[in-house]
Amino acid sequence: MDDSIIPGFSKYSKQWRIDALIQKYNLDAGLGAWLSTFEVSDLKIQKIIDDLSENQVSNFHLPFSIAPNFVVNGRNMFFPLVSEESSVVAALANAAGYWARRGGFYAEVLGTEKKGQVHFQWKGKAEKLHLLFPQIKERLLEQSAYLMTKMVERGGGVSSLELKEMKHILPDYFQLDIGFQTCDVMGANFINSCLEQFAKSLQEYFRTSERTDGEEKDCKIIMAILSNYTPDSRVRAWMECPVTDLLEGQSEEENSRFAIAFEQAIRISQFDISRAVTHNKGIFNGIDALALATGNDFRAIEACGHAFATRKGSYSGLTDVEITDGTFRFSIELAMAVGVVGGVTSVHPLAKLAMQILGNPTASGLMMYMATAGLASNFAAVKALVSVGIQQGHMKMHLNNILTQLNIPKERYPEIQRYFQDKTISYSAVEQYWKTHQDD
């Protein structure tokens, strides 16, 4: 293997990068031709995909799927989903149809404020800094106004600006904590540009202010950066029905037993971290699939959601259930920030299609749909866990992947699927079946 260092790798052509890959790992010379088969024939679209990332050598395809029957606030709609796991899409579609027959999902946005901080050290007294802060705040907003013109015209901009003393973390450490409204854009670049201007203005204020002297004129900026934790940008979704309607064709006793088991599973997730992590992962199965389809930053959404799960002092499941007066109510509340204008959402052809499928929602609308997807995914998982078990449905969906790995002809799939309909599915079991039946 060639271990030489390659400076400026991103500046070379795609073919050069492929050749470097072949050389470094002694790969087949036909790799480039093979990689090109994953690219789209429309050169304009391929150029868009190439420009989404750096050091690109090909496209990595994931299924773009549709889950029908999502009734949200009375509107019947399809959800576009991107996921490599078939059971994720199947669970969402199943939950959507299940609740469509019971009135559907409801959702509301509780806030949309995003956050950023300027972290700095200043050796003066905290009391003096608090005294100076109204003047500093006015200066910061005045000198950053040129960055906010268009955002203010849309109804956004800075919504709060606070000074925090944080000397328990570092000596002489303070923080400017700034809230932003970014309307329908995710706003990361806007927020970071504003924060960096705040940092420059803050340093300049101390250098030139007649009310500071000596070491007080030295303001050390540690960093200026947005926060992906947005506790004041929150959304809630829920669904409810009579307990007696939870299981179709079942007795009142069976419905009640299911409701109690479901509630117990949720309570466990709220107090046991080992269960809570997996519980919340199941929620993000749905949220991530919709985030990917719409070109949103699923990593930021997940990071915020997991942080929000600790808001009560320990990590907890994000969903809750109430059984009151014979009514079953399942809900979720979580913090998230999404965008529907700019970035990948406005560039990637399939992301634009996904937004069309959703009716070109506002950022608040997309927040509600993502919360609904998370709640639906979680309901499907917990329902399976407290009834038939998670593996029955999961492994049935996984069966096709096993058949593909074993290179079994497509025409034999129905036969094998029927055989394993009431049996435990595993790679070895399917492999053994094929060895003994492939000549049938």
C-alpha positions in Angstrom: 0.0 0.0 0.0 1.3 3.5 -0.9 1.6 5.5 2.4 2.8 8.7 0.8 1.0 11.9 2.0 -1.1 13.7 -0.7 -1.4 17.4 -0.2 -4.3 19.3 -1.8 -6.3 16.2 -2.5 -9.5 18.2 -3.1 -7.9 20.2 -5.9 -7.4 17.2 -8.1 -10.0 15.9 -10.6 -12.4 13.1 -9.8 -10.5 10.7 -12.1 -7.2 11.6 -10.4 -8.7 10.8 -7.0 -10.0 7.4 -8.3 -6.6 6.6 -9.7 -5.0 7.5 -6.4 -7.5 5.1 -4.7 -6.6 2.3 -7.1 -2.9 2.9 -6.6 -3.0 3.1 -2.8 -5.0 -0.1 -2.3 -4.0 -2.0 -5.5 -7.6 -2.1 -6.7 -8.8 -3.3 -10.0 -8.0 -0.8 -12.8 -11.7 -0.9 -13.9 -12.8 0.7 -10.6 -13.4 4.0 -12.3 -15.8 2.6 -14.8 -17.6 0.6 -12.1 -18.0 3.7 -9.9 -19.4 5.7 -12.9 -22.3 3.3 -13.1 -23.6 4.8 -9.8 -23.7 8.3 -11.3 -26.8 9.7 -13.0 -26.9 10.2 -16.8 -28.2 13.7 -16.5 -24.9 15.7 -16.3 -26.6 18.7 -14.8 -27.9 16.7 -11.9 -24.7 14.9 -11.5 -22.8 18.2 -11.2 -25.2 19.3 -8.5 -24.5 16.0 -6.6 -20.7 16.4 -7.2 -20.8 19.9 -5.7 -22.6 18.8 -2.5 -19.4 17.3 -1.0 -15.7 17.3 -1.3 -13.3 14.7 -2.7 -16.2 13.0 -4.4 -15.6 9.8 -6.5 -19.1 8.5 -7.1 -22.7 8.5 -5.8 -23.8 6.4 -2.8 -27.5 5.5 -3.4 -30.1 5.1 -0.7 -33.8 4.3 -1.3 -36.2 7.2 -1.7 -39.4 5.8 -0.3 -43.0 6.9 0.4 -45.1 6.2 3.5 -48.8 7.0 2.8 -51.7 7.7 5.0 -50.2 10.2 7.4 -53.0 12.3 8.7 -51.5 15.3 10.4 -53.8 18.0 11.8 -56.6 16.7 9.6 -54.6 16.6 6.4 -54.0 13.2 4.6 -50.5 13.1 3.1 -47.5 11.1 2.0 -44.2 11.3 3.9 -41.0 11.0 1.7 -38.3 9.0 3.5 -34.7 8.1 2.9 -33.4 5.1 4.8 -31.3 2.0 4.2 -33.5 -0.1 6.5 -36.7 -1.4 5.1 -38.2 -1.9 8.5 -38.0 1.8 9.2 -40.2 2.6 6.3 -42.5 -0.3 6.9 -43.0 0.8 10.6 -43.8 4.3 9.6 -46.3 3.2 6.9 -47.9 0.8 9.4 -48.2 3.4 12.1 -49.6 6.0 9.7 -52.4 3.7 8.5 -53.1 2.5 12.1 -53.6 6.1 13.4 -55.4 7.3 10.2 -58.2 5.0 11.2 -58.2 6.5 14.7 -58.2 10.2 13.9 -54.6 10.7 12.9 -51.8 12.8 14.5 -51.8 16.3 15.9 -48.9 18.6 16.2 -48.0 22.2 17.2 -44.8 24.3 17.3 -44.0 25.7 20.8 -41.1 28.0 19.7 -38.6 28.6 17.0 -35.7 30.5 18.6 -32.2 29.3 17.8 -29.0 30.0 19.8 -25.4 31.0 19.4 -22.6 32.1 21.8 -19.6 34.3 21.8 -17.2 32.7 24.4 -14.6 35.2 25.8 -12.3 36.0 28.6 -12.1 39.4 30.3 -10.1 40.2 33.4 -12.3 43.0 34.8 -14.9 42.6 37.5 -18.2 41.0 36.6 -20.1 43.8 38.2 -18.5 46.3 35.9 -19.1 44.2 32.8 -22.8 44.0 33.7 -22.9 47.7 34.2 -21.3 48.2 30.7 -23.4 45.6 29.0 -26.4 47.8 27.9 -23.9 50.0 26.0 -22.0 46.9 24.6 -25.3 45.4 23.5 -26.3 48.5 21.6 -22.9 48.6 19.9 -23.0 44.9 18.9 -26.5 45.2 17.3 -25.6 48.4 15.5 -22.4 47.1 14.0 -24.0 43.8 12.9 -27.1 45.3 11.4 -25.8 45.1 7.9 -25.8 41.3 8.2 -29.4 41.2 9.3 -31.2 43.4 6.8 -32.7 40.6 4.7 -33.4 38.4 7.7 -35.2 41.3 9.5 -37.3 41.9 6.3 -38.5 38.3 6.6 -39.4 38.8 10.2 -36.3 37.3 11.8 -33.1 38.6 13.4 -31.7 38.7 16.9 -34.4 37.9 19.5 -32.4 38.0 22.7 -28.9 38.9 23.8 -27.7 38.0 27.3 -24.4 38.2 29.2 -23.5 35.2 31.3 -20.7 34.9 33.9 -19.1 31.4 33.6 -16.1 31.6 35.9 -16.9 28.2 37.4 -15.7 26.8 34.0 -12.6 28.9 33.2 -11.0 31.9 34.9 -12.4 35.3 33.6 -14.7 33.4 31.3 -17.9 35.1 30.1 -20.4 34.3 27.4 -22.7 36.2 25.2 -25.8 34.0 24.7 -27.8 35.2 21.7 -31.2 34.0 20.4 -32.0 34.2 16.7 -35.2 33.9 14.6 -34.2 32.6 11.2 -37.7 32.1 9.7 -37.7 29.3 7.1 -33.9 28.9 6.8 -31.8 26.6 9.0 -29.7 29.8 9.5 -26.3 28.3 10.4 -24.3 30.5 8.2 -26.3 33.6 9.1 -26.0 32.9 12.8 -22.2 32.2 12.6 -21.6 35.4 10.5 -23.5 37.5 13.1 -21.6 35.9 16.0 -18.2 36.5 14.4 -19.2 40.1 13.9 -20.3 40.3 17.6 -16.9 39.0 18.6 -15.0 41.6 16.6 -17.2 44.4 17.9 -16.8 43.2 21.5 -13.0 43.3 21.2 -13.1 46.7 19.5 -15.4 48.0 22.3 -12.9 47.1 25.0 -9.9 48.5 23.1 -11.5 51.9 22.5 -13.8 52.4 25.5 -12.9 55.2 27.8 -14.5 53.2 30.6 -11.9 50.4 30.5 -8.2 50.6 31.2 -5.2 48.3 31.7 -5.9 44.6 31.4 -9.6 45.4 31.0 -8.9 46.5 27.4 -7.8 43.0 26.6 -10.7 40.8 25.5 -9.7 37.3 24.4 -12.3 35.7 22.1 -12.2 31.9 22.6 -14.7 31.1 19.9 -18.0 32.4 18.3 -20.3 29.6 17.1 -23.9 28.6 17.0 -25.3 26.0 19.3 -27.2 23.0 17.9 -29.0 22.8 21.2 -32.2 24.8 20.7 -34.4 24.3 23.8 -36.6 27.3 22.7 -37.2 25.8 19.3 -39.6 23.0 20.2 -42.4 21.0 18.7 -45.0 18.7 20.2 -47.0 15.9 18.4 -49.6 13.5 19.8 -52.4 11.0 19.0 -55.2 9.6 21.1 -58.1 7.2 21.0 -60.3 5.3 23.4 -58.4 2.4 25.0 -61.1 0.0 23.6 -60.1 1.0 20.0 -56.4 0.2 20.3 -56.5 -3.3 19.0 -59.1 -4.1 16.3 -61.2 -7.2 16.9 -59.9 -7.6 20.5 -61.8 -7.7 23.8 -61.9 -4.8 26.2 -59.6 -6.8 28.5 -57.0 -7.4 25.7 -57.1 -3.7 24.8 -56.6 -2.7 28.4 -53.8 -5.2 28.9 -52.0 -3.8 25.8 -52.4 -0.2 27.0 -50.9 -1.0 30.4 -48.0 -2.9 28.8 -47.4 0.0 26.4 -47.4 2.5 29.3 -45.0 0.4 31.3 -42.5 0.3 28.4 -42.6 4.1 28.1 -42.1 4.5 31.9 -39.0 2.3 31.7 -37.6 4.4 28.9 -38.0 7.5 31.1 -35.9 6.2 33.9 -33.5 3.6 32.6 -30.8 5.0 30.4 -30.0 1.6 28.7 -33.6 1.5 27.4 -33.9 5.2 26.8 -31.0 5.3 24.3 -32.5 2.6 22.2 -36.0 4.0 22.6 -34.9 7.4 21.3 -32.9 5.8 18.5 -36.2 4.4 17.3 -37.7 7.8 17.4 -34.9 9.2 15.2 -35.3 6.3 12.8 -38.4 8.2 11.6 -37.1 11.8 12.0 -33.7 11.1 10.3 -35.5 9.4 7.3 -37.6 12.5 6.7 -34.7 14.9 7.4 -32.5 13.1 4.8 -35.3 13.2 2.3 -35.8 16.9 2.7 -32.0 17.7 2.7 -31.9 18.7 6.4 -29.0 18.2 8.8 -30.1 15.0 10.6 -26.9 15.1 12.7 -27.7 18.5 14.2 -31.3 17.4 14.7 -30.2 14.2 16.5 -27.6 16.0 18.6 -30.3 18.5 19.8 -32.8 15.8 20.4 -30.5 13.7 22.6 -29.4 16.8 24.5 -33.1 17.7 25.1 -33.6 14.2 26.5 -31.4 15.3 29.4 -33.3 18.4 30.3 -34.7 17.0 33.5 -31.3 16.1 34.9 -30.8 12.6 33.4 -31.2 11.0 30.0 -34.7 10.0 29.3 -37.1 8.7 26.6 -38.6 11.5 24.6 -42.2 10.2 24.4 -44.9 10.0 27.0 -48.2 8.2 27.4 -51.3 9.0 29.5 -54.3 6.8 30.1 -57.1 8.9 31.5 -60.8 8.2 31.7 -60.5 5.4 29.1 -58.5 7.5 26.6 -55.0 6.5 25.5 -52.8 9.5 24.6 -49.3 9.1 23.2 -47.1 12.2 22.7 -43.7 13.6 22.0 -42.0 16.9 22.7 -38.6 17.7 21.5 -36.3 20.5 20.5 -35.2 20.8 16.9 -34.2 23.3 14.2 -34.9 22.7 10.5 -34.8 24.7 7.3 -36.9 24.7 4.1 -35.0 27.4 2.2 -31.4 27.3 1.0 -28.8 24.6 1.4 -29.4 21.1 0.1 -33.1 21.5 0.4 -33.1 24.0 -2.4 -30.5 22.3 -4.5 -30.9 18.5 -4.5 -33.6 17.5 -7.0 -35.0 14.8 -4.8 -35.0 17.1 -1.7 -37.0 19.6 -3.7 -39.4 16.8 -4.7 -39.7 15.7 -1.1 -40.7 19.3 -0.2 -43.3 19.3 -2.9 -44.7 16.0 -1.6 -45.1 17.6 1.8 -46.8 20.6 0.2 -43.8 23.0 0.5 -44.2 23.5 4.2 -42.8 26.3 6.3 -40.0 25.4 8.7 -42.6 25.2 11.5 -44.7 22.8 9.3 -41.7 20.6 8.7 -40.9 20.5 12.4 -44.4 19.2 13.0 -44.0 16.5 10.3 -40.7 15.4 11.7 -42.1 15.1 15.2 -45.0 13.1 13.8 -42.5 10.8 12.0 -40.6 10.3 15.2 -43.8 9.6 17.2 -45.1 7.1 14.6 -41.8 5.3 14.5 -41.7 5.0 18.2 -45.3 3.8 18.4 -44.7 1.0 15.9 -41.6 -0.1 17.8 -43.1 -0.1 21.3 -46.3 -1.8 20.0 -44.2 -4.6 18.5 -42.1 -4.9 21.7 -45.0 -5.4 24.0 -46.9 -7.8 21.7 -45.2 -10.0 19.1 -41.6 -8.8 19.8 -39.4 -6.6 17.6 -37.6 -9.4 15.7 -40.7 -10.9 14.0 -41.4 -7.9 11.8 -37.8 -6.7 11.6 -36.4 -10.0 10.4 -39.2 -10.5 7.8 -38.2 -7.1 6.3 -34.6 -8.2 6.6 -35.3 -11.5 4.7 -34.9 -9.9 1.3 -31.5 -8.6 2.2 -30.4 -12.1 3.1 -31.8 -13.5 -0.1 -29.8 -10.9 -2.0 -26.6 -11.7 -0.2 -27.1 -15.4 -1.0 -27.6 -14.5 -4.7 -31.0 -16.4 -4.7 -33.0 -15.8 -8.0 -35.8 -13.4 -7.6 -38.4 -15.9 -8.8 -37.7 -18.0 -5.7 -38.4 -15.2 -3.3 -42.1 -15.9 -2.8 -41.5 -19.5 -2.0 -38.9 -18.7 0.6 -41.0 -15.9 2.1 -43.9 -18.3 2.5 -41.7 -20.9 4.1 -40.4 -18.5 6.8 -43.8 -16.8 7.4 -44.1 -18.6 10.8 -40.5 -19.4 11.4 -37.5 -17.7 13.0 -35.4 -15.9 10.3 -31.7 -15.9 10.4 -28.9 -15.9 7.8 -27.9 -19.4 8.6 -31.5 -20.7 8.5 -32.1 -19.2 5.1 -28.8 -20.4 3.8 -29.5 -24.0 5.0 -33.0 -23.9 3.4 -31.5 -22.8 0.1 -28.8 -25.5 0.2 -31.4 -28.2 0.5 -34.1 -26.7 -1.8 -32.2 -24.9 -4.6 -32.7 -27.8 -7.0 -36.4 -28.2 -6.3 
